[in-house]
Amino acid sequence: MSRLLYFRHAQASYGKADYDQLSPTGYEQSEILGESLAKREVRFDYIYVGPLKRHYQTLSKVQEAYAKYNIALPDPVELSELEEHRGPEILKTSMAQIKSEDEQIRKWDEERQADTSLFTKNGLLIFERAMTMWATGQLAHVQPKEYLDWPAFRVQVAKGYDRVYNTHKNEKGKTIGLFTSGGTISATLGHVLGMNENEDIIGLNGVVQNTSVSEFLFSGERVTMKRFNDVSHLPDALKTYV
């Protein structure tokens, strides 16, 4: 059997002007991921990477670890369908209107404005609730036209998965690495497992941890999920979600 290993990027710069940049913690997580893979001599036959900076930065630390152990890696192929959804941007641009329409989000936002120690906690609560609203069509009226909505994003992710799977499904014993984001991994899981409830699929987005590994085994037409959101390579102090 062959396998697909989906890696979520390391911690990005939450709350900063440029989120698409690994934090110091993110670089440390990436180094640990690379060391773990290289020490276990996980051999990749193909690597696909999303177009975002945080995808490449995470991969770069894995490449450095493999170089240190003199283990060859294939040249990565950029796959546009591994890009993350634009939910955070939609929330940012529409926050004022969303707050005016949703009492719970308005309350969480007021609390974090009054108490800065709640910034991260309440920010994540706001994000998770807003993403559920977005994925279930409740924010269609504030959806910027230049961004994909959730159904279109799911279609894009499915096309990316199908492209990789159909390219390699008849190859035996191959290991394929894909460096991407939490929303993409969640939508991929929904696609492979035939999930239909948007709320359930987007809900997975909130639990996918940084540098986590999700693995699918495949042989011909048969695909099996082996593991989801594995961060056993990280110490507890470095397990993060953003």
C-alpha angles and dihedrals in degrees: 000000000000126000141215116213113197114197122194113217120258123261112308128202102284113194093013127116090251109042091174093080127088116247121226087263089051092055090049091050091050092051091051091048091051093047091049094051095043095047089052088047094232102183117210120206093184135013126197122188133191121240098250125105093237090055092055094042091054091048092048092063090050089051090051092052092050091049090053090055092042093241115147121233126195118246108268120248116215113231115192092202089068090070117118122250118261096239094122091053091048090051092048096049094043101036096113093054094042091053091050090054103038119057096195094053090046090052094049091048093050090049094053091046090054095043116033091194086072094054097103098034096048092039090059092046089052092047095050094048093045092048091052089051090048095048092049094051099254093123098046090115092061097040110126109230093228092064128071114248118229097268091050090047090053090052090051092050092048090053091052093049092046091049093055095040095048091047093055107021094106095048117097129222097003126149116209123189123203121189112201145119139290097256091051092050091049093050090046090053090050091050096048095044094043095241115172105181109096092199091057094047096048088045089066088059090070095057101043105111129214114276089004119157123225116185134201124186119208140179119173107312095346119097125178130182110229102177142355131206096354113178098162089130091066128077113237092253090062099047107114140160105210 
